Amino acid sequence: RDAWSLDTKSRFIESVILQIPIPQIVLAESKEQRGKFIVLDGKQRLITLSQFAGELDTNHPFNSLLKNNEPLKLGKLDILKDLNGIRYADLCNSYPQLRMQFDNHSIRSALIRNWPSDDYLYEVFIRLNTGSAKLSPQELRQAMKPGKFTEFLSRKSAESEGLKLILGLDKPDFRMRDVDILLRLIAFNARSKLYSGNLKKFLDETHEFYNKNWDTEEAYISNLLHEINSGIDFLIYKFETPKLVGRKYEISDNNFGKNINRALLDVQVSFAISQNNRTALANEDLKKITIESCSNEDFYQAISSTTKSISSFHTRYGIWKSKLPTSIINPTVF
């Protein structure tokens, strides 16, 4: 995901033109394909260089957040103020010396080969990012587990209007919360019988499974995603606002929380995936059901603490189901 602002990108390009030393990029060679690399550190630098100097492909994900899908235009430069408003083509035509400085500036890279395990790369990732924003498990997963399912998750989470609404986003989340939530929903509704209480391992293995078996699993996952999005849209309609979907009710505050509770969202969406269930829930007050469920101490603990355990997993689904009409069909996770 594109995390830098246009101002930050412009200052970076200015630094390259001025031949200011740039921190090295850290790569790990893929075990599956020699000459293919995982970017451990430096993704935003590479994206910015591509957007400024690469041959523009308007459909390329690197360019998806550019204004009007146009090449990067420099702005708010502190030193090379004459370059404000220009693109790389302008640099080539009007500033040949500065273009030469840009083209010939070396950016060093460190390459890791024959790494022993994913956990080793996770550790490298964490150490490289100490002191900056801590990377989420999904950011690490997206970088270290490339494949067709990885691309599918990134693309479809960005396209899901329901996900964006409940997360309060108007564009793809650069911290990949939308991707993480979508992966959870797919994993629990497609492979819950394999869940043993270790959430990270479960999501990692789900990610790897669908990357390796995408040719045979694509149709199933695409259909499941359609139902997940339908379920999210239904929940937004029933709660009358996306700001209450996936939010637990705090009895002490007599109000819904502001932040998404992933464990609660998992439950709500799983029971709303089936069209039959959506029909059965058409006249139900889901806000009232959420309040009643969160008033149950066992349920509240199952979505607030020790959420990853098998017992908590079954507790929250069981108590939620007990509040619903008897005609409700058990979701696959139940």
N, C-alpha and C positions, 0 to 999 in steps of 0.2 A: 504494500500500500504506500501511497505517496504521502509522506509525513511533513515535508518541508514546505514552508510558505514561499511565495514567489520572491519575497525580499531576501530570504535566506539563500535561495537558489542563486539569485543575482549576485549576492556577496561572494558566494563560492566561486562562481564563474569569474568574477573580478579577481579573486585571489589566484586562480589558475593563470589568467592573462598576465598578472603581475609577477608570476612565477614564485609566489610565496609557497614554501614547503607545505605539502598536503599530507595529512596522516595516511599511513599505508592502509591499503585494502587487504583484508584477510580472507583467503579462499580455502576451501577444502575440496580436493578432487573427488568426484563421485566414484563410488566403488563399482557402480554398474556400467559406467561409460567413461573411459579415459578421455581427457580433453574437455569434459563437462564439469562445471564447478558450482559448489554451493557457496553463496556469499555469506560469510560469518560476520563481517564488519565492513561497511562501506556501501550498502545498498542505495542510500539516498544520494551519495556522491555519483554513483553510476547512473541512477535514474536522471539526475540533473544534467549530466554530460550528454546522455542520450536525447533528452528533450531539447537541449540547446544546439548540439552539433550533429546529431544523428539524422539520417534520412527519415523524414517524418512519415510515419504510417498512422493515419488517423484512427485506425482500429486497434492500435497497439495499446495494451493496458497501461504502459508508462505514460501515455499521453491523455489518459481518460479524464484527468482533472484539470487539464489546461484550458484556459479560456478559449472558447470557439475552436478547440482542437488545433490551435496554431502553435508553431514552434515557440519556445521560451523567448520572451522579450525582456531584456534587462531593465531594471528600474531601481531607483533610490540608491545609486552607487555613491560611495563617499569619496573615492579618489578619482576614478576615471569617469567623471560626471558627463563627459561628452558622449559616453556610450549609453546613457539612459535612453531607453526606447528602441534600442537596436536589437536585431536578431543576428544569428551567426552569418547569414548571407550578407547582411550589411557590413559585418566585421570584415568579411572576405573582400568586399567591393571597395570599401572606403578606408579601411585601417589595415593595410597589408602587414605592417610591422607588428601590430598588436595581434593580428591573426596568426603570424608566425610564432609569436611568444606563446599563444594559447596552444597551438598545434604541437609544439615541441616541448611543452612542459611535462616532465616525467612524474608520474604518480606511482610510487612503488607498491608492490604487493608481496605479501607473505603467503606461501602455499603449504597447506598441510596435506600430506599423502599418507595412505595406509593407516588411517586413524582406527583405533581398536573397536570403538562402539559409539552408538548414538549418545550415550551418557557422557562420553569424553567430549564430543562436540558441544553438548549442552553446557558443560563446564567451561569450555573455551568461550562460548557465547556469553555466559554470565560474567566471567572475569574481564572480558573486553568491555563490557557495558557497566562495570562497577563505577558508581559515581554519576551515572546518567540514568535515564528512565529505565526501570527494571523491565526486561522483556517478558511478555506474557507467554505461557506455555504454547498458545496458539501461534504467536509470532515465530517462536522457535520451530514449531511443527511445520508451518508453511515454508520456512526457509530450508529446513533440513529434509523434508519429505516431498520433493517435487514429483509431479505426475499429473495425469488427467483428472483424477478425483480432486487433487489439490487445486487445480485450475477451476474445476467445476464449483467447488466451495466458495472460492474467492469471487467468481463471477456471479453466482446465483445469490449469494448473500448481499452483494451490492445491488442486485436487481429487485430484491424483495422489499416492496413498499411497506408491508406489514412489519417486518423486522426493523426497518428504519424508523417507523412511527413509534414502536414501543421503546426503542432506544433513544428517541429524540434526535435522530440524525437526518441531515439533508444530503449526505454523501457517504460513501463507504468509510467505515471507521478505521483510522490508520493504526489503532491498537488492536484491531481485528476482533473486537467483542462480538460483532455480528457473525463472523466466521465461526468463532468458538461456540456460540449458541446454536448455529445451524448444525455443526458437527455433532454436538450433544444430542440434538433432537433426532438426527438421522441414526446415530449410534444406538440410542436407547429404544428407538422404535423399529430397528432392524436387527439388532444383535444383543438384546438385553439378556438373553439366556447365557451369554458369555461373560457377563459382568460379575466380578468376584469381590468387589469392594475397593479396588485400586483404580480410581477414576483416570489418572494420567495414563496408566498402562492400557486401560480399556480404550481410551480415545486414540492413543498412539497406534494400537493394533488395528483399530477400525480404519484409521487413515491409511495404514499400510495395506490392509486387505483390499480396500477399494481401489487404491492406486494399481495394485498388481492384477486385479480382476475386473478392471473397468469395462473391458469389452463385453463381458457377460453380465455385468451388474448394472450397467448404465441405465437400461430401460426401467429396471425395478426402482432404482434410486431416484430417477427423474419423476416417476409416478408418485413415489413417496413424498418427494419434495412438493409436488403439486398439492397433495393432501395436507402437508404441514402448513403451507402458505394459506390454504383454505381454512385450516383450523385457527391460525393466527388472526386472519381477517374476521372470522366468526367471533373470537374472543373480544376483539376491539369493538365489534358491533354490540355484543352483549354487555360489556363493561361501560359502553357509551363513551369511552375515551381510551386511547392507547396508554395513558399514564397510569392506569390501574392494572393493566395486564402484567402478570408475573410479579406483582408487588404484594408482599405479605402485610397483613393487618396487624398493627401494633396496639394491643389492648391498653397498654400503659398510656399511649398517646391518643387513643380513640381515633386513629387515622391510619390510612395506608402509607407505607414507606415510599420514598422517592426512587430508590434504586431497584433494579431488577434483581429478583431472587431466582437464580437459575434452577434450583431444585423445585421451587413452586411452579415456575414456567414449564419445566419438563412435564409435570403432572397435568397442568391445565391443557397444554397442547396435545398430550397423548390421548386424553379423553375427548378432544375435539377434532381429531383427525378423521374419524369415520363420519361419512355423511349421515348414516343412521343415528349416530350419537348426536350430531348437530340438530337433527330433527327432534330427537327426544329432549334435547336441552333448550329448545326454542322458547319455551315458556318458563324456564327456570331463572331465578335471580342469582347469577354467578357471584355478584358482589356479596350477597348475603351468605352464600355457601363458603366463600373465602373467609369471611368474618367468623362464621361458625367453626370452620376448620382450624383457623389460627387461634381460636379460643380454647381449642383442645391442646393441653400441654404436650402430649405425645407428638401430635402433628407439628406443633410449633418447634419443638426440639428437633424433629426430623428434617425441617427445612432451615434450621438455624445453626445447629451444632451437630457434629458427627454425621453430616449429610451423606458422606460417601459410603457408610457401612451398609451391608446388605439389609440389616434389620431396619435401619432408617428408610432405606429405599422402599421396602414393602410397607412400612408403617404409613408413610405419606400417601402412597397410592391407595392403600386399603381404607384409610379414614376419608379421603376425598371421595372414593367410590360410594362409601356408606351414606354420603349426603345427596347422592344423585338418584334419579328414578331407577326403578328395578329393571326397566327395559334397556338400560345402558349396556352396550357390548364392551367386554373387557378389552382394553388395548393390548397390543402384543407384548408390552413391557410387563403386564400384570401377571 
